[in-house]
Amino acid sequence: SGKYHFGGQIQFSIGATMTLITGYVRLYVLYNATTVIAEQQVYVRNDITTLWSLNVNGDYQLSIGDILELGVENGTTENSTVTDANDYSPAFWISQIH
């Protein structure tokens, strides 16, 4: 147990048709499957194929058995795809602060 620094990052593209989509994409860290302890949300509106990046980080007191999860939510009118062809997406890390 102790205090930990955590972070996560994704890069994603949205849709192939891109007909003025609207909505949001959200990246978040979930603590013990119940509580969001960090998040970034962007509202999306564009008419071209675009890559977007989101990142979250924070510090949190954890105990033995605690679980952190990185989640992504697509609230747009198009499909989105998380990019996995680079060194930083998706990425999730945690380290204890001494």
GIBELPE-V982571 format. One record per pair of residues at least 24 apart in sequence whose ideal C-beta (glycine too) atoms are under 7 Angstrom apart, sorted by the first residue. I is the first residue (numbers start at 0). J is the second residue. Records with the same first field share a line. If there is no record, write none. Layout:
I=J / J
This chain:
0=61 / 62 / 63
1=61 / 95
2=58 / 60 / 96
3=58 / 59 / 61 / 93 / 94 / 95 / 96
4=58 / 94 / 96
5=56 / 57 / 59 / 67 / 92 / 93
6=54 / 55 / 56 / 92
7=54 / 55 / 69 / 90 / 91
8=52 / 53 / 54 / 87 / 88 / 90
9=53 / 71 / 81 / 88 / 89
10=50 / 51 / 52 / 82 / 85 / 88
11=51 / 79 / 80 / 81 / 82
12=48 / 49 / 50 / 79 / 80 / 82
13=43 / 49 / 51 / 75 / 77 / 79
14=77 / 78
17=45 / 46 / 47 / 48
18=46
19=44 / 46
20=44 / 75 / 76 / 77
21=75 / 76
22=74 / 75 / 76
23=74 / 75
24=51 / 53 / 73 / 74 / 75 / 79
25=72 / 74
26=53 / 55 / 71
27=55 / 70
28=55 / 67 / 69
29=68 / 70
30=59 / 65 / 67
31=65 / 66
32=66
43=75
50=82
58=96
67=93
